[in-house]
Amino acid sequence: MDDLWRLRAPGVEASSAKAQLLCLPTYLGDPSLAGRVSFAWFGLSRACHHGGYALPPSATDLINWIEVAEELAERVGAGCVAVAETRAAGSPTPPGVRDHTL
């Protein structure tokens, strides 16, 4: 998500993960994906910090959460490439994107 924040809202990457997730629907432009990312983040975080008596997540849950993370990475990566290509062509930065080098 750091690449997204450097592209769309420099400085947000220094905020807590919870704050970044709250901002994600607005800056990602896809509320559905942002919701799934938030759900996956909390699931993975819970899995990494589970106590001795907590049940681990299922393999299906892990696979789904990883797929969401990959989808986010692809979406952000594609956006970064598009902005870089636009800048290389000498065109103005697309609307809604701050002119900040990645």
C-alpha positions in Angstrom: 0.0 0.0 0.0 3.0 2.3 0.4 3.2 2.7 -3.4 -0.5 3.7 -3.5 0.0 6.3 -0.8 3.2 7.8 -2.4 1.2 8.1 -5.6 -2.2 9.3 -4.3 -1.6 10.7 -0.8 2.1 11.1 0.2 2.6 10.9 3.9 -0.3 8.5 4.6 2.2 5.6 4.5 3.5 6.9 7.8 0.1 6.4 9.5 -1.0 3.3 11.3 -2.3 0.3 9.3 -5.8 1.0 10.7 -5.7 4.6 9.5 -4.5 3.5 6.1 -7.3 1.0 5.8 -9.9 3.6 6.7 -8.5 5.8 3.8 -8.3 3.0 1.3 -11.9 3.1 -0.2 -11.5 6.8 -1.1 -8.0 6.6 -2.6 -8.2 3.2 -4.2 -11.5 4.1 -6.0 -12.9 0.6 -5.4 -14.8 0.3 -2.2 -15.4 -3.4 -2.7 -11.7 -4.3 -3.0 -10.9 -1.9 -0.1 -13.4 -3.8 2.1 -11.9 -7.1 1.1 -8.4 -5.8 1.8 -9.4 -4.6 5.2 -11.0 -7.9 6.1 -7.9 -9.8 4.8 -5.6 -7.5 6.7 -7.4 -8.1 10.0 -7.6 -11.9 9.4 -3.9 -12.2 8.6 -3.0 -10.0 11.5 -5.2 -12.1 13.8 -3.6 -15.3 12.4 -0.1 -13.9 13.1 -0.9 -12.9 16.6 -3.3 -15.7 17.7 -2.9 -17.0 21.3 -2.3 -20.6 22.4 -6.0 -21.4 22.7 -7.1 -19.7 19.5 -7.8 -21.8 16.4 -5.6 -21.1 13.4 -7.3 -19.9 10.2 -8.3 -22.5 7.7 -6.3 -23.1 4.5 -9.2 -21.7 2.5 -9.2 -18.4 4.6 -5.4 -18.0 4.1 -5.7 -18.6 0.4 -8.5 -16.1 0.0 -6.7 -13.4 2.1 -3.5 -13.9 0.0 -5.5 -13.6 -3.2 -6.9 -10.3 -2.0 -3.4 -9.1 -1.2 -2.3 -10.1 -4.7 -5.3 -8.3 -6.3 -4.4 -5.1 -4.4 -0.8 -5.4 -5.4 -1.8 -5.8 -9.1 -4.2 -2.9 -8.9 -1.7 -0.6 -7.3 1.1 -1.8 -9.6 -0.9 -1.2 -12.7 -1.8 2.3 -11.5 1.9 3.1 -10.8 2.9 1.9 -14.3 0.1 4.0 -15.9 1.2 7.1 -14.1 4.9 6.5 -15.0 4.0 6.0 -18.7 2.0 9.2 -18.6 4.8 11.1 -17.1 7.4 9.6 -19.5 5.2 10.7 -22.5 5.2 14.3 -21.1 1.5 14.3 -20.5 0.1 15.9 -17.3 -0.5 13.8 -14.3 -3.9 12.1 -14.4 -6.7 13.8 -12.3 -6.7 12.7 -8.7 -3.0 11.8 -8.7 -0.5 14.0 -7.0 2.6 14.8 -8.9 5.0 12.9 -6.7 7.8 10.6 -7.9 7.6 7.0 -6.7 
